[in-house]
Structures are given as structure tokens and as C-alpha cells.
Amino acid sequence: MTRAKVLILCGGRGRRLSPNVSSLPKVLIELHGKPILQRILEFYIQRQWRQFVICAGYRSDLIQNFLSQFQGKAEIEISDSGEEAGMLERLYKARHLIDKRAIVTYGDTFIDIDIDQMLKEHLKGGRDITLTVADIRTPFGIVKIDNDQKVKSFEEKPIFSYYIGHMILERKVLDELDEPLIFTPDGEGIVKLFQLLARQKRLYAYKHKGLKLTFNTWNEHKSAEDVFVRFFTEVASSFPDYSGDHDIV
């Protein structure tokens, strides 16, 4: 059985980054000298994942021109749902390009995920979707209050798990979608899908403890660059060699 394809959501405009990046699609904004889309592609290619589906939208022409440099290095297909499509609609319209499942990542998010281990856990559990999550400790004491303003509980600086823009998705989930949900705008549709599957006990999580970078504003972008450089400077000497053969999943 061949590896699952890596599906990258690349429809964003990066409005909150303007005017610094002019008319570039968000995925072509550089992260330490290379577009973040290139960082993502190279990360997977180095680990022998070489089949990709790019869910394009805003300025898809620039994205397609950029991807020409990967000819011979990877198989890349484009699914263009237009500039106004929400994330769930982009996934739905790309479903004919994937087999049983896909590795899905947001094009503005870079994580050093152990995808082979995550996929093993996903397959072992017979899951429909496995979300990649990370832990975060809130700096505040969390107070829960009832309708009468009575405090039900108080927890000092609890740890929460949050979704970091990466998942393994079974195609059958997309095939089962109702049309009203598919065309829900922006990211609302994918949130409603997660909530539905959680109620049905079909949604799972995989905890990631390594690097995780994303950005929505120019200040966040500069911070992400600093973290990226520091992380790879500190751990480069301990990185495993990914040039050899891997088991096919």
C-alpha cells in the first residue's frame, strides 16, 4: 500500500501581515530565507513523503509558479477551489485526489512532527480523524461560574491541549459530509465537523511536544523566525539521518 498523500491548505491571504508582504499568498512568506511552504515540502520530502496535494486559493498562480522547482523531487497536484472557499470546502473538493486518507497540514504552520509514529497510532485505533495537539499552560487562575455568579471551581494555571493545524483525515469523513456544512464560510465548517465527530466519539488526538510555528501578524512572523533559527541551531547535530529507506504505510 502506498503512503498517504500530504494535503497542504494554501488558500490564505495573510491580511493581518499586510502591507509588509504586498500581494503574496501567505504560504509564500519567507521563514528564515525560504517560503514556509518550501519549508514544509522539504521537511516531508526528506522523510520520504513525496506525494502532495496543494489546496490553493488566493494567488494560486504564484503558488503554481513556485512549485515548478519541485519537478522531479515530488509529485504535486493542485486543487483550486477559488479565493472564497472555506477550509472544509477546500478539503472536500480535493477528496478525489486522495486514496483512503491524507496527512493534512495548514500551509502557514511548521511542526517537526514524527508523522510515521502518528500514522501508526491513527491506524491502530481505526480512527476517522486524529488531530495534532500540543499542551499549553495558562498563566491565569481559571474560574468557572454558574448562572447565580457562584464559583463552581477554581484551578490555578491549568494545562490545556490545543489544536496546532495538522491532522490525519480519513477520506470517508469527507464523502459523508452534508452540503450545508461543506460550504460554511472560513474555518467555521471545520470547527463544526470537529465538534460533531467529538460528540460521536470519532475524533482523536496525538500530542506533539516538539517545534510548532505559525503566524498571523508581522510581529508573530518575526518571533517565529527567531524560534526557528534557535531551534535548528540547538538540535541540528542530533537530527536523525532521513536519507535511507522507510517502511511503506
Salt bridges, closest charged atoms under 4 A:
GLU42 OE1 - LYS34 NZ 3.00
ASP61 OD2 - ARG59 NH2 2.98
GLU77 OE1 - LYS5 NZ 2.64
GLU83 OE1 - ARG13 NH2 2.61
GLU84 OE2 - ARG13 NH2 3.64
GLU89 OE2 - LYS93 NZ 2.70
ASP108 OD2 - LYS26 NZ 2.73
ASP112 OD1 - HIS208 NE2 3.14
ASP116 OD1 - ARG3 NH1 3.38
ASP116 OD2 - HIS246 ND1 3.86
ASP128 OD1 - LYS172 NZ 3.22
ASP128 OD2 - ARG202 NE 2.49
ASP135 OD2 - LYS207 NZ 3.19
GLU170 OE2 - ARG101 NE 2.63
GLU170 OE2 - HIS122 NE2 2.78
ASP175 OD1 - ARG95 NE 3.28
ASP175 OD2 - ARG171 NE 3.23
GLU176 OE1 - ARG202 NH2 3.15
GLU188 OE2 - LYS192 NZ 3.06
GLU225 OE1 - LYS222 NZ 3.36
